[in-house]
């Protein structure tokens, strides 16, 4: 994901790449995450949504494609930081960067946080 940030009222682009995990799990609506990832194009908008009621991890951040289909989750080790950025309005946009089959995970989504 590539990040847009605001420092002292000036918008700057900062980039942070995140691996998206959980592509093998089915969505509640039975849509296929791996198929949806294959439909994603470089630069396409993506959305991150905190899941505070997630029974496995209350810090979980779900990642959705531009078509509103869940493609996975932000890795747990990064979720707390990303969640704090989201809650403080530091992330202004999120884009799909590219697809990688490294370690059976699909990557990467970038997002711009706002730094104050």
C-alpha positions as CSV (number, residue, x, y, z in Angstrom):
1,X,0.0,0.0,0.0
2,X,1.3,3.5,-0.6
3,X,0.7,6.1,2.1
4,X,-0.4,9.7,1.9
5,X,0.6,11.7,5.0
6,X,0.0,15.1,6.4
7,X,2.8,16.9,8.3
8,X,2.0,20.4,9.4
9,X,-0.8,20.7,6.9
10,X,1.3,19.6,3.9
11,X,0.4,16.3,2.2
12,X,3.3,14.1,1.6
13,X,3.4,10.6,0.1
14,X,5.0,8.0,2.3
15,X,4.9,4.3,1.5
16,X,4.7,1.3,3.8
17,X,4.3,-2.1,2.3
18,X,2.3,-4.7,4.1
19,X,1.9,-8.4,3.5
20,X,-1.7,-9.5,3.4
21,X,-2.4,-12.9,5.0
22,X,-5.3,-15.2,5.2
23,X,-6.0,-15.6,1.5
24,X,-6.8,-19.3,1.9
25,X,-9.7,-18.7,4.3
26,X,-13.2,-18.5,2.9
27,X,-15.2,-15.3,3.3
28,X,-18.6,-15.4,5.1
29,X,-20.4,-14.8,1.8
30,X,-18.4,-17.7,0.2
31,X,-16.5,-15.5,-2.1
32,X,-12.9,-16.6,-2.9
33,X,-10.1,-14.4,-1.6
34,X,-7.5,-15.8,-4.0
35,X,-9.7,-15.2,-7.0
36,X,-10.4,-11.7,-5.9
37,X,-6.7,-11.0,-5.4
38,X,-6.1,-12.1,-9.0
39,X,-8.6,-9.5,-10.1
40,X,-6.8,-6.7,-8.3
41,X,-4.7,-4.4,-10.4
42,X,-1.6,-2.5,-9.4
43,X,-2.7,0.9,-8.1
44,X,-6.2,-0.2,-7.4
45,X,-7.8,1.2,-4.3
46,X,-8.1,-1.1,-1.3
47,X,-9.8,-0.6,2.1
48,X,-8.7,-1.5,5.6
49,X,-11.4,-2.2,8.2
50,X,-10.7,-2.8,11.9
51,X,-12.5,-5.9,13.4
52,X,-12.8,-5.2,17.1
53,X,-15.2,-8.1,17.5
54,X,-13.0,-10.6,15.8
55,X,-13.0,-13.7,18.1
56,X,-9.4,-14.7,17.2
57,X,-7.8,-11.2,17.4
58,X,-9.6,-8.1,18.5
59,X,-6.7,-6.0,16.9
60,X,-7.5,-7.6,13.4
61,X,-7.5,-5.4,10.3
62,X,-9.4,-6.8,7.4
63,X,-8.4,-5.7,3.9
64,X,-11.0,-5.4,1.1
65,X,-10.6,-4.9,-2.6
66,X,-12.1,-2.0,-4.5
67,X,-15.1,-4.3,-5.3
68,X,-15.7,-4.7,-1.5
69,X,-14.5,-8.3,-1.4
70,X,-12.3,-9.3,1.6
71,X,-8.8,-10.4,0.4
72,X,-7.3,-11.0,3.8
73,X,-5.9,-9.4,6.8
74,X,-2.9,-7.2,7.8
75,X,-0.3,-9.4,9.6
76,X,-0.9,-9.5,13.4
77,X,2.5,-8.1,14.1
78,X,1.6,-4.9,12.2
79,X,-2.1,-4.7,13.0
80,X,-1.8,-2.8,16.3
81,X,0.3,0.0,14.7
82,X,-2.0,0.2,11.6
83,X,-5.1,0.1,13.9
84,X,-3.7,3.1,15.8
85,X,-3.1,5.0,12.6
86,X,-6.6,4.3,11.4
87,X,-8.2,5.4,14.7
88,X,-6.2,8.7,14.6
89,X,-7.0,9.4,11.0
90,X,-3.4,9.0,9.9
91,X,-4.1,6.8,7.0
92,X,-5.7,8.6,4.1
93,X,-5.6,6.0,1.4
94,X,-4.6,2.4,0.6
95,X,-3.7,0.8,-2.7
96,X,-2.9,-2.7,-4.0
97,X,0.7,-2.8,-5.1
98,X,1.4,-6.3,-6.4
99,X,1.0,-10.0,-6.0
100,X,3.7,-12.3,-4.6
101,X,3.5,-16.0,-3.9
102,X,6.2,-15.8,-1.3
103,X,5.4,-18.2,1.6
104,X,2.0,-18.8,0.3
105,X,0.8,-15.3,1.2
106,X,-0.4,-12.7,-1.2
107,X,1.3,-9.3,-0.9
108,X,1.2,-6.3,-0.9
109,X,-1.0,-3.5,-0.1
110,X,0.3,-0.1,0.7
111,X,-1.3,2.7,2.5
112,X,-0.5,6.3,3.3
113,X,-0.7,7.3,7.0
114,X,-0.9,10.9,8.1
115,X,1.9,11.8,10.6
116,X,1.3,14.7,12.9
